[in-house]
Amino acid sequence: MMEENIKFNALESKVLDLLENYKKIKEELVVLETENTRLKNKLRDSQVHSLNLMEEVKRLKVVNGMSGNQEYKKMMKLKMNKLIKEVDSCIAQIKTNS
């Protein structure tokens, strides 16, 4: 009977240790999930900011093209020609489908 009490106490001690470890891991999980959410939000904000900066760069290139800079004028002319070709292609497809 004494030996059974010793085994029971040892088992009880191990269960209590497991419960304590479980609580610690659960608390750590909450902290990590919070950090994960924060980092995801930060990443999303950074991506939005990056897209905004890319749009600003495009606008600045257009402004530079209009201001007389030859390099940007050439670039804008090439873009315009590409867009005109796409429109012409769409018009041709509409005519063939009609």
N, C-alpha and C positions, 0 to 999 in steps of 0.2 A: 504494500500500500504506500509506503514511503517513497519507493522508487517511482510509482505512478504519479505521486504529487510532484516529484522533481521533474519528471517528463512533462507533466501538465504545465508547471510553472515555466519551463523552458519554452514550451510551445506558445504559451500565453505571451511571454516576453518577445518571441519572434513575431507574433501577430501584431503586438503593439508597435514594434519597430517598423513592420510593413505599413501599418496605418500612418505612422509618423512620416515615413518616406513618401507615401501616397499623397499626404497633405502638402508636403514640400514640393513635390512634382506638380501637383495641381496648381499651387500658387505660382510656380515658375511658368507654367503653361499660360496662365492668365497674363503674366507680365510679357511673355513672348508674343502672345496674340495681340496685345495692345501695341507693342513695338512694331509688329508686322503691319498692323492697320495704319499706324503713323507713317511707316516707310512707304506703304502703298499710296497713301495720300500725297506724300512728298514727291514720289515718282510721277504721279498723275499731274501734279502741279508743275513739275519740271517739264513734262512732255508738252503741256499746254503752253508754257512759257517758250519752249523751243519752237513750237509751231508759230506762235505769235512773232518771234524773232525772224523766222524764215519768211513770213509774210511781209514783215517790215523790210527785209533785204530785197524782196521782189519789188516792193513799192519804190524803194530807193533806187533800184536799177532803172525802173521806168522813168523816174524823175531825172536821173542822170542822163538817160537816153534823150529826154526832151530838152535838156539844158545845153546840148551842143557837144557833148563828149562823143567823139567819133566811134570809139570802141562800143559804147552802149547803143549808139544809133545803129551800128551794123547788127548787133545782137537783136535789137528790137525789129529791124527789118527782116531778119531771118525768122523770128517768131511769127511775125505778121504773115510772111509768105507761107509758113507751115499751116497756120490757121486758115488761110485762104484756100490752100490745097484741100484741107479737111472739109471745109464748107462745100467746095466744088465737088468733092467725092460724095458727100451726102446728097447734094442736089441731083447728081447723076443717078444715085441709087433710087431716089424718090421717083425720078422720071421713068426708070426701067420698071419699077414696081407698079406704076400707075397705068 
